[in-house]
Amino acid sequence: MITFVTDRRPGEPCIIQGHEQAPLVIKTMEGDELLRLAPTQPWTHERLVSLPLQELLGEALEGGADAYLGEQWVGSTEV
C-alpha cells in the first residue's frame, strides 16, 4: 500500500502545489516505472488516497514503490 504524505498540518508546505496537473507516476524502488496516470482533475490529497492502486498494481507493490507527481515525491510503500 502506498502512503501519500500530501495531507497538510499547520505550518507545513503543500507538496502538491505546482504539481496538480502532473501525471502520477509509481516507480519501483529501483526506479522502474510501474504506472503513469494523467489527472482528469487537479490532484488533491483526497483524490490520491482514493485511487485503487493496490488493485491496479497488486503484487508489483510488494518490492516497494515510490509515488511522484511529475518529479515531486509524494508517497511510498516505505513510509
C-alpha positions in Angstrom: 0.0 0.0 0.0 1.3 3.4 -0.9 1.0 6.1 1.8 0.7 9.6 0.4 2.2 12.3 2.5 0.2 15.0 0.9 -2.0 15.9 3.8 -1.0 19.1 5.4 -0.6 20.1 9.0 -0.4 23.8 10.1 2.9 25.3 9.1 3.8 22.6 6.6 4.2 23.4 2.9 1.9 21.9 0.3 4.0 19.5 -1.7 1.2 19.1 -4.3 1.1 22.8 -5.1 2.5 23.4 -8.6 2.2 19.7 -9.5 -1.6 19.4 -9.5 -1.7 18.7 -13.3 1.4 16.5 -13.4 1.0 12.8 -14.0 1.0 10.4 -11.0 4.0 8.1 -11.5 4.5 5.0 -9.5 8.1 3.6 -9.6 9.8 0.6 -8.1 12.5 1.2 -5.5 14.9 0.7 -8.4 13.3 3.5 -10.4 11.4 1.4 -13.0 8.0 2.9 -13.9 5.0 0.7 -12.9 2.2 3.1 -13.6 1.5 6.6 -15.1 -1.8 8.3 -14.6 -2.7 11.7 -16.1 -5.2 13.6 -13.9 -8.7 14.2 -15.1 -9.0 17.0 -12.5 -6.2 18.6 -10.4 -4.7 16.2 -7.9 -5.6 16.7 -4.2 -4.8 14.6 -1.2 -8.3 13.1 -1.3 -8.1 12.1 -4.9 -4.7 10.5 -4.4 -5.7 8.4 -1.4 -8.9 7.3 -3.1 -7.1 5.6 -6.0 -7.3 1.8 -6.1 -3.5 1.4 -6.5 -3.4 -1.9 -4.8 -6.0 -3.3 -7.2 -4.1 -1.8 -10.2 -0.6 -2.8 -9.2 -1.2 -5.8 -6.9 2.0 -7.8 -6.3 4.1 -5.2 -8.1 4.0 -3.2 -4.9 5.5 -6.0 -2.7 9.0 -5.0 -3.6 8.4 -1.4 -2.5 7.4 1.6 -4.6 7.5 5.4 -4.6 4.8 7.8 -5.9 5.5 11.1 -7.7 3.5 13.9 -9.2 5.8 14.6 -12.1 9.2 14.7 -10.4 7.8 15.7 -6.9 7.9 12.7 -4.5 4.5 12.4 -2.7 4.5 9.0 -1.1 5.8 5.5 -0.7 5.2 2.0 0.4 8.0 2.6 2.9 6.5 5.4 4.9 
